Amino acid sequence: MEGQYSSKLLDDAVGQFAKLPGIGRKTALRLVLHILREEKEEVSLFTEAIRAVRNDIHYCTVCHNISDTETCDICANPQRDHGTVCVVESVRDVMAIEATRQYGGVYHVLGGVISPMDGIGPDDLNIASLEERAAAGQIGEVILALSATMEGDTTNFYIYKRLASYGVKLTTIARGISVGDELEYADEVTLGRSLVNRVPFEQTI
Amino acid sequence: MEGQYSSKLLDDAVGQFAKLPGIGRKTALRLVLHILREEKEEVSLFTEAIRAVRNDIHYCTVCHNISDTETCDICANPQRDHGTVCVVESVRDVMAIEATRQYGGVYHVLGGVISPMDGIGPDDLNIASLEERAAAGQIGEVILALSATMEGDTTNFYIYKRLASYGVKLTTIARGISVGDELEYADEVTLGRSLVNRVPFEQTI
């Protein structure tokens, strides 16, 4: 599909946009033609923001969340409960949990889950630094909030083994029927687990 | 919605992506997190391609098509029929017509259509240069290939009046394209056939 336009510059820009996930060549062309109609100063702001986010961003030295500083805003916040650590796969999960406004603890971003099929082992993830945090003795509870997949379960179990000797309470987020979902469309595993892990009705009101 | 992330750099980059048409903040975040995982060299290629396409691109001095040179490949091609000029709204329409492989003439890109509602008058479009091309006496036929909208019809009629005195044959592409549809979304067969079956403009008014 390369070289189909009358301009190599146009071709290059469309090709670059089309490399982004979920952006096809037709959408890429639409975006580039939009950029051609924008002021040069606006386009400079766009390219500079992308350059800066890639080259200047930090990852929090404590929890590996995205940050502009050595320690992220959450880890640096004395109002958060630093004795409770929620383990997540990615920074997007941090954002999703923060959006619920239900959590006052801190995080630990693994950077993925153990997936032998994709060649991702424990050493490719931020698990050693999680163990260090547990070994430091300041953590009372680690909440495992990974995806409800085989890889997520494998990673949960691996972390459980690694942290076993530190006397840290390990919990996982509840699996069950999504709020608003109808029972008959729930998959059997989810429905089964939601029955086994049923909670006293009084807790839910 | 600004300032919702833990990093100002991330916030800026997401905000910039979200300015693009059809890109919401959720998609913008996905794109920025993708860029964070890319090699710096790859991201440099991306920003450089965007900078270059905005700053270095030319518009053909004859037909106003996008070009890397003073005169575009189509206008510079001696094999094209320079006596037949197809008038279109945008460079995307040139691409759409070229993709049909049904047309051997040259183009004239107006840069839009007359639209008083949007404050676009004849002087905002490349109509004077079209008249100059007609006045030069080298053009036998002008094919009007604008969108089948009220604005497109208005622009057709305006061009018809402007070119009336130059003895140029005026045709419009056949209304095989549904009224209200935009040219670039038409399928290639319909668009190609509508070019082959073009009719004298007088029949359409």
Interface residues (C-beta under 8 A of the other chain):
Chain A: Q4 Y5 S6 S7 K8 L9 L10 D12 A13 G15 Q16 F17 K19 L20 P21 G22 I23 T27 L29 R30 L31 V32 L33 H34 I35 L36 E38 K40 V43 S44 L45 F46 T47 A49 I50 R51 A52 V53 R54 N55 D56 I57 H58 N65 I66 S67 D68 C72 D73 I74 S90 V91 R92 V94 M95
Chain B: Q4 Y5 S6 S7 K8 L9 L10 D12 A13 G15 Q16 F17 K19 L20 P21 G22 I23 T27 L29 R30 L31 V32 L33 H34 I35 L36 E38 K40 V43 S44 L45 F46 T47 A49 I50 R51 A52 V53 R54 N55 D56 I57 N65 I66 S67 D68 C72 D73 I74 S90 V91 R92 V94 M95
